Amino acid sequence: MTGRQRIVEHLNAALSAALADDERLYLLGEDIADPYGGAFKVTRGLSTRFPERVLTTPISENGIVGLAGGLALAGDKAIVEIMFSDFVTLAFDPIVNFAAKSTTMYGRRVPIHLVVRCPTGGNRGYGPTHSQSLQKHFLGVPGLAVYELSPLHDSATVLATMLGAGTPALHFEDKSLYGGWLCRDGVVDDVFRFDLVGDLARVFAVDPDDEVDCVLIAPGGLVPRAVTAMRELLLADEIVCHLLVPSRLYPLDVAPMAPALSRARRVVVVEESTAGGTWGAEVAHAVRDVARGPVTLVHSADSVIPTAPHLERSVLVSPETIRRGVREALS
């Protein structure tokens, strides 16, 4: 595919290709059928093309994921769209106590091909119960993987990896990314480039093998904000940063990160969740033996997320929050 592509279109194409390639695959969710095509239009056109396998469901996250887990246990494959990731808490039981455990608790290995998609995050003015980033609540569950959408990764590849693993996965998708552009051909913008080492994306303005002042580690939803902060740090503060973005947040593969971490004075991990038992803390623990310098964590404020835009901005991680965190770490 050539030309620029918005991330929502790219994700839609990846879902369409997956459904076309496998007649055992179902896509379930609230209001995902045409003409609505989902709250964020990720599923637009799919129910028209695959009417027997793209199914709008009643409003019950617990029931949707329970049904999808049953399909997976019976040998089919399922993708669930949770309309807002805040409500994945209502499906905590079928995800953690059924799907994640079903691969190993029947006396033999049972593949569970299940992906739960979770539109997540703030910066849309949706208020306290529709704007949270809840990734941290699903870390450390045996048999459960956690991924995050990124403008640097190919969604078809990531989706195939999640469905092919035979273990359930959550795919968090920052809502603020949907309307943005997918990065292609190693180009982020006029200053920054990127490459992929396995599932790890590396963003850099200088040679990725050079020493730098700071390495940022962030999930995919923070990429635009991190790149904005890196630009300001480079041009205004003469601070050189690299950004590392893993597609799979958990379990985390540290090995591809090790070379960059060993060449940086400081490491700053950025995430949109509130502090306390977070992915960032997990990363800090995982990289402590390979990082050359201390690891600093940057989170959103310890607050519910307001609806008013100016108040929401004061709570969530912004480019300036990241820039300030890097400057403080280096000071």
Stockholm file with secondary structure:
# STOCKHOLM 1.0

chainA/1-331         MTGRQRIVEHLNAALSAALADDERLYLLGEDIADPYGGAFKVTRGLSTRFPERVLTTPISENGIVGLAGGLALAGDKAIVEIMFSDFVTLAFDPIVNFAAKSTTMYGRRVPIHLVVRCPTGGNRGYGPTHSQSLQKHFLGVPGLAVYELSPLHDSATVLATMLGAGTPALHFEDKSLYGGWLCRDGVVDDVFRFDLVGDLARVFAVDPDDEVDCVLIAPGGLVPRAVTAMRELLLADEIVCHLLVPSRLYPLDVAPMAPALSRARRVVVVEESTAGGTWGAEVAHAVRDVARGPVTLVHSADSVIPTAPHLERSVLVSPETIRRGVREALS
#=GR chainA/1-331 SS CCSCCBHHHHHHHHHHHHHHHCTTEEEEETTCSTTTCCTTSTTTTHHHHSTTTEEECCSCHHHHHHHHHHHHHTTCEEEEECSSGGGGGGGHIIIIIIIHHHTTTTSSCCCCEEEEEEEECCSSSCCTTSSCCCGGGGTTCTTCEEEECCTTSCHHHHHHHHHHSSSCEEEEEEGGGTTSBCCBTTBSSSSCEEEEETTEEEEESSCTTSCEEEEEECCGGGHHHHHHHHHHHHHHHCCCEEEEEESEEESCCCGGGHHHHHTEEEEEEEEEEESSSCHHHHHHHHHTTTCSSCEEEEEECSSCCCSSHHHHHHHSCCHHHHHHHHHHHHC
#=GC SS_cons         CCSCCBHHHHHHHHHHHHHHHCTTEEEEETTCSTTTCCTTSTTTTHHHHSTTTEEECCSCHHHHHHHHHHHHHTTCEEEEECSSGGGGGGGHIIIIIIIHHHTTTTSSCCCCEEEEEEEECCSSSCCTTSSCCCGGGGTTCTTCEEEECCTTSCHHHHHHHHHHSSSCEEEEEEGGGTTSBCCBTTBSSSSCEEEEETTEEEEESSCTTSCEEEEEECCGGGHHHHHHHHHHHHHHHCCCEEEEEESEEESCCCGGGHHHHHTEEEEEEEEEEESSSCHHHHHHHHHTTTCSSCEEEEEECSSCCCSSHHHHHHHSCCHHHHHHHHHHHHC
//
